[in-house]
Amino acid sequence: MKTLTWRLRHLHAFGLVLCILLWLGGCSGQEGASKKSAADNGKGGPRIITAGPVVTSIVLHLGQGKALVATDLSSRNLEGIDTTLTDLGYYRVLQAEGILALKPTLVLVSSEAGPKSAIEQIQQAGVRVVVVPDPKTADKGPEAIRLVAQALALPADSLLKVYEEAVQASVKQPASSPSILFCYARGSADRLFVLGTDSPATQLAELSGMRNAVTFEGTKPMGTEGLFATQPHWVVLPKDKTLGLADVEQLKKHPQLGQLDAVKTGRILFLPTVALFGFGPETPAALGILRNAGNAPAK
C-alpha cells in the first residue's frame, strides 16, 4: 500500500513538471511567432507589393526580395529585382483591383503613388498599406528606411549606418567645382531630358563637392544646342540598358550627347536610376562614384 502511494505521488509530480514544460514551450513558440515579419499572414509567408523605386530598393536591401509578388514599372531596373514579378505599371496610376487579386499581406507605396482612391480601396479591403514619404532630400532617406523596416518588423541599423556615414562625409564644394550634366532618355534614346537644380541629383552632386551644370529648375527636354552650351565636366546617365545609353562607345556616336567634350573624352558616369530621383540604399554607392570622379585629374 505504501509503495502504491509513493508511486502515485511521484506520478503526480511528474505530470506537474510535464505540464510546466509544455506551457513554457507554448510561450516560446508564441514569442517566436511574434518575431516573424509583420507582413507574414501565417499562411505560407508574406506577400509584399511595392510601388515606388526607393521603397522597393529598401525592401531588397533588407533581404525581402523573395517576399515580393509585384512591383511598379520604375522598380524593374533595380539591381537584384526579380523581373518575372507582376508589373503594376506606372506607380502614379495603380489599379486597386489588380493589386487585390494578388492577395498581398502588405502594400508599401511611395507618397507619390496613386491615385488616392486606389490606395483607399486597397485599405478598405482590409490589406495593410504603408505610405512612405518620398525622400527627395538626403535628410529624408533615413526616415524612409526606418518606415519600411518597421513595416517589415526588421532591423535596419546596418543599412542606416552605411547611409548616414556616406552622407555625413560630404565634400566641401569649391568655387571652381566640377560641373555635372544629369540627363536621361524617355521613350527613345534621342529624346533627352535634363534634371534641374531642384532635383535630388543636384544635392547628390553637392554632397560630392560638385555642382549641376544647369541653372534652371524642373526637368526639361534639351536639344543639341542647349546641351552643347552646358559643356559639363562630367555627364551622368542612369545605369539602364533599355535605351542603349549605357555604353560609352555608343554615346560617343549619339547625335546630341556626342557633341559634348565630356562624352568625346569618356567623362561619363552611370548611376543607378533610383539614385537620381530619391535618397535611399543606393545613395552611398552613387556618392562614392561621384566623389571619385571629382577627385580624378581633368582630361
C-alpha positions as CSV (number, residue, x, y, z in Angstrom):
1,M,0.0,0.0,0.0
2,K,2.8,2.4,0.9
3,T,4.6,1.5,-2.4
4,L,1.4,2.3,-4.3
5,T,1.0,5.7,-2.5
6,W,4.6,6.5,-3.2
7,R,4.2,5.7,-6.9
8,L,1.1,7.9,-7.2
9,R,2.8,10.8,-5.6
10,H,5.7,10.6,-8.0
11,L,3.4,10.2,-10.9
12,H,1.5,13.3,-9.9
13,A,4.8,15.2,-9.5
14,F,6.0,14.0,-12.9
15,G,2.7,15.1,-14.5
16,L,3.0,18.6,-13.0
17,V,6.6,19.0,-14.3
18,L,5.5,17.9,-17.8
19,C,2.6,20.5,-17.8
20,I,5.0,23.2,-16.8
21,L,7.5,22.2,-19.6
22,L,4.6,22.2,-22.2
23,W,3.4,25.6,-21.1
24,L,6.9,27.0,-21.4
25,G,7.3,25.5,-24.8
26,G,4.0,27.1,-25.9
27,C,5.2,30.5,-24.7
28,S,8.4,30.1,-26.6
29,G,6.5,29.3,-29.7
30,Q,4.3,32.4,-29.3
31,E,7.4,34.5,-28.8
32,G,9.0,33.1,-32.0
33,A,5.8,33.7,-33.9
34,S,5.8,37.4,-32.8
35,K,9.3,37.8,-34.3
36,K,8.1,36.9,-37.8
37,S,7.9,39.6,-40.4
38,A,4.9,41.9,-39.9
39,A,3.9,41.1,-43.5
40,D,3.5,37.4,-42.7
41,N,-0.1,36.2,-42.8
42,G,0.8,32.8,-41.3
43,K,-0.5,31.0,-44.4
44,G,2.7,30.5,-46.5
45,G,4.7,33.6,-45.6
46,P,4.4,37.3,-46.6
47,R,3.2,38.6,-49.9
48,I,4.5,42.1,-50.4
49,I,3.7,44.6,-53.1
50,T,5.7,47.8,-53.6
51,A,5.1,50.9,-55.6
52,G,8.0,53.4,-55.9
53,P,11.6,52.6,-56.7
54,V,13.1,53.8,-53.4
55,V,10.6,51.8,-51.4
56,T,11.4,48.7,-53.5
57,S,15.1,49.3,-53.1
58,I,14.8,49.4,-49.3
59,V,12.8,46.1,-49.3
60,L,15.5,44.5,-51.4
61,H,18.3,45.8,-49.2
62,L,16.5,44.4,-46.2
63,G,16.6,40.9,-47.7
64,Q,12.9,40.6,-48.5
65,G,13.1,40.4,-52.3
66,K,11.7,36.8,-52.3
67,A,8.6,38.0,-50.5
68,L,7.7,40.4,-53.3
69,V,4.9,39.4,-55.6
70,A,4.6,42.6,-57.7
71,T,6.2,46.0,-58.1
72,D,5.9,49.0,-60.3
73,L,7.5,49.7,-63.7
74,S,10.0,52.2,-62.2
75,S,11.4,49.4,-60.0
76,R,12.0,47.0,-62.8
77,N,15.6,48.1,-63.4
78,L,16.8,47.8,-59.8
79,E,19.7,45.5,-59.2
80,G,18.6,42.3,-57.6
81,I,14.9,42.6,-58.7
82,D,13.1,39.5,-60.0
83,T,12.0,40.6,-63.4
84,T,9.3,37.9,-63.5
85,L,7.3,39.7,-60.8
86,T,3.9,41.0,-61.8
87,D,4.3,44.5,-63.3
88,L,1.9,47.1,-61.8
89,G,2.7,49.7,-64.4
90,Y,3.4,53.3,-63.5
91,Y,3.1,53.8,-59.8
92,R,1.1,57.0,-60.1
93,V,-1.8,55.1,-61.9
94,L,-2.2,52.0,-59.8
95,Q,-5.2,49.7,-60.3
96,A,-6.7,48.5,-56.9
97,E,-8.4,45.5,-58.4
98,G,-5.2,44.1,-59.9
99,I,-3.4,44.6,-56.7
100,L,-6.1,42.9,-54.5
101,A,-6.2,40.0,-57.0
102,L,-2.6,39.2,-56.0
103,K,-3.8,38.7,-52.3
104,P,-1.0,40.8,-50.7
105,T,-0.4,40.8,-47.0
106,L,1.4,44.2,-47.1
107,V,1.5,47.0,-49.6
108,L,4.3,49.5,-49.4
109,V,3.9,52.6,-51.5
110,S,5.7,55.9,-52.1
111,S,3.8,59.0,-51.1
112,E,3.8,59.9,-54.8
113,A,1.9,56.7,-55.7
114,G,-1.7,56.9,-56.6
115,P,-4.4,57.6,-57.4
116,K,-5.5,58.2,-53.8
117,S,-8.8,56.4,-54.5
118,A,-6.9,53.2,-55.4
119,I,-4.9,53.3,-52.2
120,E,-8.0,53.8,-50.1
121,Q,-9.8,50.9,-51.9
122,I,-6.9,48.6,-51.0
123,Q,-7.1,49.7,-47.4
124,Q,-10.8,49.3,-47.2
125,A,-10.4,45.7,-48.4
126,G,-8.5,45.0,-45.2
127,V,-5.0,45.0,-46.6
128,R,-2.3,46.8,-44.6
129,V,-0.9,49.7,-46.6
130,V,2.1,51.7,-45.5
131,V,2.7,55.1,-47.3
132,V,6.4,56.1,-47.3
133,P,7.2,59.8,-47.8
134,D,9.3,60.1,-51.0
135,P,12.8,61.0,-49.9
136,K,13.7,63.8,-52.3
137,T,16.4,65.2,-49.9
138,A,19.3,63.5,-48.2
139,D,17.9,64.1,-44.7
140,K,14.7,62.2,-45.6
141,G,16.5,59.0,-46.6
142,P,16.8,57.5,-43.0
143,E,13.1,58.1,-42.4
144,A,12.1,56.1,-45.4
145,I,14.4,53.3,-44.5
146,R,13.1,53.2,-40.9
147,L,9.4,53.2,-42.0
148,V,9.9,50.3,-44.4
149,A,11.9,48.3,-41.8
150,Q,9.3,48.9,-39.2
151,A,6.5,47.7,-41.5
152,L,8.5,44.5,-42.1
153,A,9.4,44.2,-38.4
154,L,13.1,44.0,-39.4
155,P,16.2,45.8,-38.0
156,A,17.8,48.5,-40.2
157,D,20.7,49.5,-38.1
158,S,23.4,48.4,-40.6
159,L,21.6,49.9,-43.6
160,L,21.2,53.2,-41.8
161,K,24.8,53.3,-40.6
162,V,26.1,52.9,-44.2
163,Y,23.8,55.6,-45.5
164,E,24.4,58.1,-42.7
165,E,28.2,57.7,-42.9
166,A,28.2,58.3,-46.6
167,V,26.0,61.4,-46.5
168,Q,27.9,62.9,-43.5
169,A,31.2,62.5,-45.3
170,S,30.2,65.4,-47.5
171,V,32.9,67.1,-49.6
172,K,33.5,70.9,-49.4
173,Q,32.3,72.5,-52.6
174,P,35.0,74.9,-54.0
175,A,34.0,77.8,-56.2
176,S,35.5,76.1,-59.2
177,S,33.9,72.7,-58.5
178,P,33.4,70.4,-61.5
179,S,30.0,70.5,-63.2
180,I,27.8,67.6,-63.9
181,L,25.0,67.3,-66.5
182,F,22.4,64.8,-65.3
183,C,20.3,63.5,-68.2
184,Y,18.2,60.6,-69.2
185,A,16.2,59.4,-72.1
186,R,12.4,58.9,-72.2
187,G,10.7,56.8,-74.8
188,S,13.7,56.8,-77.2
189,A,17.5,57.3,-77.0
190,D,17.2,60.6,-78.9
191,R,14.6,62.2,-76.5
192,L,16.8,63.6,-73.8
193,F,15.7,65.3,-70.5
194,V,18.0,67.1,-68.1
195,L,17.5,67.3,-64.3
196,G,17.4,70.8,-62.9
197,T,18.7,72.4,-59.7
198,D,15.7,71.3,-57.6
199,S,16.2,67.6,-58.3
200,P,17.7,65.0,-55.9
201,A,20.6,64.7,-58.4
202,T,21.7,68.2,-57.6
203,Q,22.0,67.6,-53.9
204,L,23.9,64.4,-54.8
205,A,26.4,66.5,-56.8
206,E,26.8,69.0,-53.9
207,L,27.4,66.3,-51.4
208,S,30.2,65.1,-53.7
209,G,31.8,68.5,-54.0
210,M,30.4,69.2,-57.5
211,R,27.6,71.2,-59.0
212,N,24.8,70.9,-61.5
213,A,25.8,72.2,-65.0
214,V,22.4,73.8,-65.5
215,T,20.7,76.6,-63.5
216,F,17.1,76.0,-64.3
217,E,14.6,74.2,-62.1
218,G,12.5,71.2,-63.0
219,T,13.1,68.5,-65.6
220,K,13.3,69.8,-69.2
221,P,13.9,68.4,-72.6
222,M,17.1,69.7,-74.3
223,G,18.2,69.7,-77.9
224,T,21.7,69.7,-79.3
225,E,22.2,73.5,-79.0
226,G,21.1,73.6,-75.3
227,L,23.2,70.6,-74.4
228,F,26.3,71.9,-76.1
229,A,26.0,75.2,-74.2
230,T,26.3,73.5,-70.9
231,Q,29.8,71.9,-71.6
232,P,29.9,70.0,-68.3
233,H,33.0,68.4,-66.8
234,W,31.0,65.1,-66.5
235,V,27.9,63.6,-68.0
236,V,25.8,61.4,-65.7
237,L,23.3,58.9,-67.1
238,P,21.1,56.2,-65.5
239,K,22.6,52.7,-65.5
240,D,19.7,51.5,-67.6
241,K,20.5,49.5,-70.7
242,T,16.9,49.5,-72.1
243,L,17.5,52.5,-74.4
244,G,21.1,51.8,-75.4
245,L,22.6,54.7,-73.4
246,A,24.7,52.7,-71.0
247,D,27.6,52.1,-73.5
248,V,30.4,54.7,-73.7
249,E,31.2,54.0,-77.4
250,Q,27.6,54.2,-78.4
251,L,27.2,57.5,-76.5
252,K,30.2,59.0,-78.5
253,K,28.1,58.4,-81.6
254,H,24.9,59.9,-80.1
255,P,23.7,62.8,-82.3
256,Q,23.3,65.1,-79.3
257,L,25.5,63.9,-76.4
258,G,28.3,63.0,-78.8
259,Q,28.8,66.8,-79.4
260,L,29.9,67.3,-75.7
261,D,33.6,67.3,-74.9
262,A,32.9,65.3,-71.8
263,V,31.5,62.5,-73.9
264,K,34.2,62.7,-76.5
265,T,36.8,62.2,-73.8
266,G,34.9,59.5,-71.9
267,R,34.0,61.6,-68.9
268,I,30.7,59.7,-68.5
269,L,29.3,58.2,-65.3
270,F,26.5,55.7,-64.9
271,L,24.5,55.7,-61.7
272,P,21.5,53.6,-60.5
273,T,18.4,55.3,-61.9
274,V,16.8,55.4,-58.4
275,A,19.7,57.4,-57.0
276,L,19.0,60.3,-59.4
277,F,15.4,60.6,-58.2
278,G,15.5,59.9,-54.5
279,F,17.7,59.1,-51.5
280,G,17.9,55.6,-50.1
281,P,20.1,52.5,-50.1
282,E,21.6,53.3,-53.5
283,T,22.8,56.7,-52.3
284,P,26.2,55.6,-50.7
285,A,27.4,53.9,-53.9
286,A,26.3,56.8,-56.1
287,L,28.2,59.3,-53.8
288,G,31.3,57.1,-54.0
289,I,31.2,57.2,-57.8
290,L,30.8,60.9,-57.9
291,R,33.4,61.7,-55.3
292,N,35.9,59.5,-57.2
293,A,35.1,61.4,-60.4
294,G,35.5,64.8,-58.6
295,N,39.0,63.8,-57.4
296,A,40.1,62.5,-60.9
297,P,42.5,64.6,-62.9
298,A,41.0,66.6,-65.7
299,K,41.3,65.1,-69.2
